[in-house]
Every structure is written in C-alpha cells, then in structure tokens.
C-alpha cells in the first residue's frame, strides 16, 4: 500500500505551475494536488483541445503525477450567505460576474461541475474542496437561532450540491469535503448532519485535515475511525495551540496569522499539536491507500524551508500497514 506524498499547490498559486512542479520534484515529492486557481488548473477549459494533455505533459516532464485536484475557493461560494467583498477577493471574474449573490452561487456551482469533468479528463478520481454554508453566520447562536433556520441551511446545501454531485456520479469522480470552520460540516456532529442531508450518497466524502479538529478540541484520530468509509483524501497540515494564559482565545481574536497573541495558528507539519503517529496508525487501520498531501500553511516560516521539511517529516511517519497479521507471525501451522 505505497501511498504517494503530494504537495497541495493552493498556497503556491502565485507561482507558475512549471516552477511549482520543478520545486516539488527537486524536494522529492511524488506528485501534486493541483489547485484550480492561478495558472495551475482552469475547470472552464476542461474540454479545450490540448489543455489537459499539456498539464499532464508538464507534470511528466518533472517526474510527477496528479492524484487529486482541489477547488476550495469556488466550492465556498456555492452555499455562502452573505456573498461579499471576501468572495470578490478569491473568485475569478467568470464566477463573480456582476456580483449578484445568487448569480455568484450559480456560476460557482457550474464551475464545480466542470471541476468534476476536468478531474475525469485528467484521470483523477477525487476533487477536494469546500461547500460553503448559509448557516455558518449563526454559529454563535445569538441572537437565538430557531431549529427551522438550521434545518433550512442543511436543505439549502442539499438542494445546491445534489445537482453538482450528479455530475460527479456521471463522470466517476468523488468529492472530498474538507471539514472546516465556515463550512456546512465543520465538526463531528455537523458532519453527521451533512451526510444525512444528502442521503449518504457515495459521491460525497471527506478530506481529513487534522489541523481543523485540534483547534476545536476534537480528536482527529477518532474522526478517522468514525468516518472510515468516507475518508477519500488526506491533507497534512499542523496547528499549534497558544491558549491557557487567560488572554489568547481559540477564535483567533481577529488577529493576523503568525501574530503571537493568537490562541492558535497553522504551523509547518511536525511543529504542532496534531497526534501524527496515532493518525497514521488509524489511516492504516481503515485501509486508506490514497495520497498523503502536504498542505503547507505557516505564516511564520518561509515556504521554501517548510515544504521540504514537512515532506521529510511525513516520509518518516507515513509508514505502511503490516503485510501480515500479528497473530499469523506466531502460527506454526
């Protein structure tokens, strides 16, 4: 069960894909988890003659493969309410259009359908991303939120994502939702509710990124075991907690990344509080054989230092499951 170790290019989209591929190959990565922004991938060009072939040839030139592609930014806009200046900053003109909120949501949904088609054309079986949420704005629960409003949020998600997932089914690709604050599924119980909302259809699974669990005081290992049949992809990103002094809170305090007053921050993989060895043992126990993708996101460390360092850390811990059972080693028959 040799699992490729890949680099997620979302935090590298300011660089041309050619340069990112050169760097990743020089560090020893097996492949890339390609982001659908920058010049890395454009889902609207999925059927343009020569487009997919050109991307695959670029990767082959550097000895790399693509095992998953990601479209977090456009997936975010499918369900979000409100749609505002934050979305204008992360969306291309083809999705933003005139900025009318419902138009943005509809165009984002069309791009997610095209993302599934692009994945299939690339020979990729998994798309990683966000869903957005119309009810995340109610997370503080004050002013009081009725159950009807919450229920309507899950129904809105189902209404908007089921047609997208129909296309995923048509082309034989799965969506791996990254369980993350600001999404329809951001912790254990909201993940349960989200899967219920779409009838547990197989096209919708999960991207396991432990950093988002640790800062919520959730157990990332138990999450793997609880949702064993839904772990479609793995992103390795670490988090460091900086609470306990009576001042730093888990919500971040509207402070910038790497501000030492924050109660938590993303750090280079291996520098934080994620129980990595237990996590990899859990992945082995459920038979996960997909890529292990390093998502470098540390505002306090140069990425040219952090990305190769994280690769070395993951290589040491991403050990294979045993090829034979422990009991079989003692059998004399």
N, C-alpha and C positions, 0 to 999 in steps of 0.2 A: 504494500500500500504506500508507494512512494508519492508523497504529496508535493506538488510544485510550490515553491515560495515565490510570490509575486510582489510587485510594488504597485500600489494604487497611485494613479497619476493625477488624482484630483488636486493635490497640493503642489503639483508641478506644471499646471496648465499654462503658466506664464512662459514656459519654455516650449519650443517646438518639439513635437513628438520625436523627431530624429535625435535631438540632443538628449531627451529623457531616456530613450532606448539605449543610446551609447553609454550613458552613465550607469544605468541599471545593469547592463551587460558587463561593464567593467568591474562592478562590485560583486557580481556573481549571482544575481537574481535569475530565476528560471523563466520568468515572463512578467507580463504587466496586466494589471486590472485597469483597463482603459476607461478614462472618464469621457463623457460626452459633452465636453466643452473645450475651450481653447481650440487648437487645431488637431486635437487628438482624435476625436470622432464627431461626426455630424450626422445624427439619425435621419435628417431630411434627405440625405444623399445615399440612403441605403441601397437604392436600385440604380444609381448612376453608373453607367458603364465604366469599368476600371477602378472605381473608388475603393471597393472592398479589397480587390486584388492588390492595389497599391499599398494599402495598410498592412496586409499580410506579408507582402514582399519586404517592406521596411523592417518588420519585426524579424523575419527570417534572416535578413542581412546581418542582424546583430545576435543571432542565435537565441531569440526569444519567442515565446508563444503567448497567446491570449487565452485565458481560461474563463474570464468573466469580464463584463463591461458594466459601467455604472452611470446612472443618470439621476443623482440625488437632486440636483437643482430644479429640474423641470418636474420631477415627481412631487417635489414640495408644493408646487403651485397648483396641483390638481385639486386639492381639497382645502387649501388655506383660506381663512377668512379672519381678518381682512387681507386683501391684496394691496400692498402699499409700496413705499419707497424702498423697502428692503428687497422686495422682489424685483423692482426695476434694476437694482444693482447686480443681480445674479442671473437675470434672464436675457436671452438674445432678443433682438428686435422681432424676429419671426414669431416668437411666443408672446412678447409683451404687446406688440401691436399698438393700439391706441390707449392701452392701459385700462380699458373697461374690465372690471374684475371677472365677470363671468366669461368674457371673451378670452382672457388670460387663462382661466381654468380649462376651457375647452381646447385651446391651442396646446396647452401643456399636455392634456390627455392625448391629443393626436401625436405629439412627439413621443410619448411613452409607447404608443402603439408602434411607431416607426422604430423605436429602440429595440423592441422585440424582433422586428423584421431584420434590423441590422445585425443583431446578435445571431440570428439564424443564418444569415448570409456569411458571417464570419466563422461559422461552425461552433459557436459558443452556446452553451445550454443555460446560462444563468445571467440575469440582469440584477444588479444590486441598486438599491435606491431608497428614497423616502416616499411617503404617501401624502404628506401634509395632513392638516386636521382643522376642521371647522370649530372644534370644541377645546383645543388647547388653551384658548384665551380664558377658559373657565377653570383652569387648573387650581387657582387659589380658592375657588368655591365661595367667594364673596365679591359682590352681592350674591345671596343664595342662588344656587342653580337647581332648577327642577329636574327631576328624572326625565321628563319629556324632552328637555333640551339636550340632555346627554344622549338619549335614545336617538334623537333626530340626527345627532352627529355621526353615530355609527351607521345609520341608514344612508346618510349623505355619502359616507365613504363607500358603502356597498354599491350605491347607485352609480357612483363615478368610476369605481375601479373594476366592477364586473365586466363592463364592455372592453376595458383595456385588457383584462385577463383573458377574455375570449380570444383576442388576437394572440396572446402568449400561447394559449392552447393550440390555436390553428397552426402556429409555426414550430411548436415543440420546444418552447423555451419557458423557464420558470422565473418568477420574480422573487428576489430575496430582500424583504423589507428590513431595513436597519432599525431595530428597536432603539428609540432615541427620544429624549425630551423634545417637544414641539410636534411630534407625530401622533397619529391615531393610536399606535401601540408604542408606549414608552416605558412600560414596566411589565411585571408578571401578569397582573390582573387585566390590564388593558390589552395585552397580547391575547389572552384567552378570549376576551370580548370581541376583538378584531377578527379572530379566526371564526368565531361563531357567526359574526355578521355576514360573512361570505360563504357560509356553509362548509367551511374547512376544505374548500376546493384546493386541489394539489398544485395548481399554478402559482399559488401564493405561499411562500415560505419565509424564512428568516435569515438575515445576515447577523451572525453572532459577533458583536464588538463589545468586549467586556468593560471598556472604559465607561460606558454609559450606565452600566449597572453599579459599579463600585461607588461612584459618587452619589448614587441614590440609596446606598446601603443595601443593595440587593446582591445575592450570591450568583456570580456568573457561572459557576460550576453547576449548581442546581438547575439553572436555566437550560443548560445543555441537556441535562438528563430529562428534564420535564418535557422539553420540546424536541426530543431526539429525532423524530421523523420529519421535522421542519427546518433543521439546520442545513440550509442549502449553500451557505458560503461563510467564510471566516475572515474577519478583518482583525489584525493585531494592532491595537492602539492602547497605550497605557495612560493611567491617570494617577496623580499624586494628590492626596488629601492634605489640607493645611488648616484643619479645624482644631478645636479644643482649647483655643486661647481666649474664648469668650468674645471674640470680635469678628473672626472670619466665618462667614456663613456658606452653606452648601449651594446657595443660589447664585453666587458669583458677585453680588453687590454692584452690578453694572460697572465692574472694573475690567480693564483691558486684559487680554491674555498675557501671561507672564508677570502681571502685577503681583507682588509678593503679599499683598493684602487679601488676595482672593482666597476663598476657602478650598478651592480645588483648581487644578489645571491639567491639561494634557501634557504628558512628558514622553520622551523617547522610550520606546518599548524596552522594558527591563529596568527602568528607573523609578517605577511607580509602585502602586499597591495591588495590582492585579495578581491573583494567585496562578501564575502561568503554568507551573508544573501540574497542579491539580487539574487545570483546564485542559491541557493536552492529554492527560490521562483520561479525562471524561470524553474528549473527542475520539480517542482510541476506542473507548468502551462502546460508543454508539456506532462505530464503524465509519466515521466521517473520512472520506478519501478525496475530498476536493482540495482546492488550493488554499494555502495559508498566505493571506495577503497583508503585507506590512502597510499600514496607513500612518505615514509619518506626519505628526502634527504637534510640534513642540516649539512654541514661540520663543523659548529661551535657549535654543540650541540651533546652530547652523545646520540646515538640512543636508548639506554635503558631508557633514560629520555624522549626523543622526541616522540617515538612511542606511549606510553600510554597517554602522554599529548595530542597528536593530536587526539587520539580516543575520549577523553573526550570532546574536542572542537567540533568535528564533531557530536557527540551524541546530543549536545545542539542545534546545528543549523540544523541538518538534520530532521527538523520537517515534519510531514505528511501534505499533502494537505487536505483541509476541506472535510468532508464527504458529505456535502450538500452545495448548493449554498447560497451565502449571501442573495439573494433576497428571497429564499424559507423560510428563517427564519422569514420573515415578512408577509408571506402569511397566510391569515385567512381562506382560502378555502381548 
